[in-house]
């Protein structure tokens, strides 16, 4: 049985190892990247059968793909800055981002 994701699209998170904030733009119930990427990048070998998240990194131009065990709830009192925010979200309220076309 797969674990339920702890975080949802639009939530602000903090990366425990690399100390950055970001906002979740997509959730995979389990790892869906390539074996080569996992071998090269996921050095701590996080579990593949737990949730993974696509995250826009605050103050950067890129996004990351992160295992749930490396994330915690982030400071949601401040918005993040990322040039792609508008592609995914149309507003920020109550400490989270809201997807385009969703209430």
C-alpha positions in Angstrom: 0.0 0.0 0.0 1.3 3.4 -0.9 1.7 6.2 1.6 -0.6 9.2 1.3 1.3 12.4 0.4 1.9 14.7 3.4 1.9 17.8 1.2 -0.4 19.1 -1.6 0.0 21.2 -4.7 0.3 24.8 -3.7 1.8 24.2 -0.3 5.1 25.9 0.7 7.8 23.5 1.9 11.3 23.6 3.2 14.1 21.2 2.1 15.8 19.7 5.1 19.1 18.9 3.6 19.6 21.9 1.2 17.8 24.6 3.2 15.6 26.1 0.5 11.9 27.0 0.4 9.7 26.2 -2.5 6.1 25.5 -3.6 4.8 22.1 -4.7 3.6 22.1 -8.3 3.0 18.3 -8.7 2.9 15.2 -6.6 3.9 11.6 -7.6 2.6 8.8 -5.4 6.0 7.1 -5.9 9.2 7.9 -7.7 8.7 8.3 -11.5 12.0 9.5 -12.7 14.7 7.5 -14.6 16.9 5.0 -13.0 19.9 6.9 -14.2 18.8 10.1 -12.6 18.1 8.3 -9.3 21.6 6.7 -9.3 23.3 10.0 -10.1 21.3 12.5 -8.1 19.5 10.8 -5.2 22.6 10.0 -3.3 20.9 9.3 0.0 18.7 6.7 -1.8 15.3 7.9 -0.6 12.5 5.3 -0.9 11.0 5.0 -4.4 7.7 3.7 -3.1 6.9 6.9 -1.1 5.7 10.3 -2.5 8.0 12.5 -4.5 7.3 16.2 -5.3 8.0 18.7 -8.1 9.0 21.9 -6.4 9.6 25.5 -7.7 12.6 26.8 -5.8 12.2 30.2 -4.1 14.5 32.9 -5.5 15.7 30.6 -8.3 14.9 29.8 -11.9 14.6 26.0 -11.6 12.5 23.3 -10.1 13.5 20.2 -8.2 12.2 16.7 -7.8 12.3 15.8 -4.1 11.5 12.7 -1.9 9.0 13.4 0.8 11.5 12.5 3.6 13.6 15.5 2.7 10.7 18.0 3.1 8.9 19.7 6.0 6.2 22.4 6.0 7.8 25.7 5.2 7.2 29.2 6.4 3.9 30.1 4.6 3.8 33.7 5.8 5.9 34.8 2.9 5.3 34.1 -0.7 8.1 32.6 -2.8 9.6 34.2 -5.9 9.9 32.1 -9.1 9.3 33.2 -12.7 7.0 30.1 -13.4 4.6 30.7 -10.5 1.9 32.2 -12.9 2.0 29.1 -15.1 0.6 27.0 -12.2 -1.1 29.4 -9.7 -3.3 32.5 -9.9 -3.3 33.6 -6.3 -1.8 33.2 -2.8 -4.0 33.3 0.2 -4.2 31.7 3.7 -0.5 30.6 3.4 -0.8 28.6 0.2 -1.0 29.0 -3.6 -4.2 28.2 -5.5 -4.1 26.6 -8.9 -5.3 28.4 -12.0 -9.0 27.9 -12.5 -9.6 26.3 -9.1 -11.3 28.0 -6.2 
